[in-house]
């Protein structure tokens, strides 16, 4: 039997901590459970770009501008569908308990793909290492967020060059139908049809910066937004985590090196 090193935490709690930390970097985020609404807000900043792929580097800084979280994501958009892929083993965060990343990797849950499908009112958290996924339906509020057209205010405040792209630096305000506002600083690349190569926003005392690289303004394969048909479905995190733990414990130990 293998030993799972989870000092003071259950596997389920670690998964929730890690999943929320990874996905909470989207502007306006409340964590993994609000990703539908968060991407609906973020998508308003992409303008005419409704189909593309990119690598994104997300960094979070506290009120003293000390980096607290960093994570790399593979990001894809097709119409209103969103796909975010994260290698949790490469994530860094002061909020992760000691041994958390190693434990999740040991369970085969270190690669996480989140797919948001508003037309299906669906959100899937896919774990390729387990050939499994969690199906958490979008709420009515999340689904409606994609259909709404909030008021967008945009003011140019300067020009900068990022990663070789000449950019117009803009202050952008997104105001929903209830009058709630989210403010951003956005660097729109003139050579990429104003694609936002960097987005900065504030979350209480934190500053969140998303930098996009390797941007391809072409349609990604539609299959990337589907869950493989042979993957097993779970309806909550705990059930999947328990199954992953049992699978790991029942696997034979690796033979000692010769």
ABEGO torsion letter per residue (X at the ends): XBBBBBBGBBAAAAAAAAAAAAAAABBGBAEAAAAAAAAAAAAAAAEABABBBBBBBBBBBBAAGBBABBBBBBBBBBEABBBBBBBAAABBBAABBBGAAAAAAAAGAABBBBBBBAAAGBBBBBBAAAGBBBBBBBBAAAAAAAABBBBBBBBBAEBBBBGGBBBBBBBBBBBBAAGBBBBBBBBBBAAAGGBBABBBBBBEABBBBBBBBGBBBBBBBAAAABBBAABBBBABAAAAAAAAAAAAAABBBBBBBX
